[in-house]
């Protein structure tokens, strides 16, 4: 689990990025972390994974202080970075050399996912395309069975069929004992697999809701005209009409439009339902 209490962090010679930041998340969820460029998402992930140290506040992951970098902590967390480098070795040799670092590594799961992704154990990692290397890294991450998986822009570099396969493999691979944190700008790629949405803006968590609660509180529609429609909470013009965000209707539940919701939050629209105000 993630437990952050009153965290402060700033880079040298820059304004504070996080001030009095608090956030808690139990295992058993796939969480989408969203935010504009510069909102602090990458720094947030680096703090959680122990690559950066907060100046003030409490930060614990599964009871460990990440920056201590203790072996038991490192053996139960895996981060797929947006940028990555591999040695010039085969997939099989990479697995043989690094899988033992993760006590819960599942070799059978690894073989299964590699077949799904059409990757060969004998292939040299540096001879693969960027998308193929990304698929291998995702396969390895899922096979570690770490209690915390951090995926930073996991679908960047993947073609459309691979993105669909990524969603299928992820959902079938993770368990209730795990927490998956996905940071992305490609919200359409993850909207069917996440069960919670967290939005980071200007160094603060400005939205933190489960997908279920969102579906119970708000409606998302595309209409030809706003004529005859009660004033929406938020609306955007689109091809052929308008995308609108409205309070929930007990008689109708709509699919969540994460992009529209995100834009409403970033534009500091007050989201209202009968029982909730953000």
C-alpha angles and dihedrals in degrees: 000000000000119000118178121171125184094331122184124191136165137163119236116280091007135101117266111282096195124027121180092342117177128181136158130189129172124211120265099069142096104219125196112214110201134180145132122272108285094022091119102257096133092046090048091054092046091052092051093048093048098249091118132034123223117233094219139007137042124295121175132166113194087341093306127115100234098214090058085071093206116183094243090053094048092047092059103044129065128184125196104203124206089236120043143163131208132197116246096265137113124271090246094053092046090054092046092051101042109026093076088066088071113062094199095050111143111210093185091054089049092053091048095050093045088056090048089052092043093237124152124220090222095055117111109239094222090051092061127091119256090257093051092050090049090052091051092050091050090048091051092047093052091047093056089069088211114174090235122042118182116196115188111196092333095176097051107115094018121119121228097269090047092052090054090048090048091057092048094048094045096051093046094046107049125078137206089261091064136077118209119196114192119190113192149143090206096083094165089062094061107027093103097049108042123087098191135040123208120182122200117197130168091349095308135099100240099171132031116165139140118245089240093056091046091053090050095050106038143034128215120204143162113218134179093227139008090223111123093009121119110249106283122228089236135356140182130192115245138171106301098004143330138320108220138192116207140165115278122276115213090217097053135040118192134196114267116254100207094185092054091045091049092050090051091051095046090048086055095241113169105242110214134183130160091273106023142056126183 
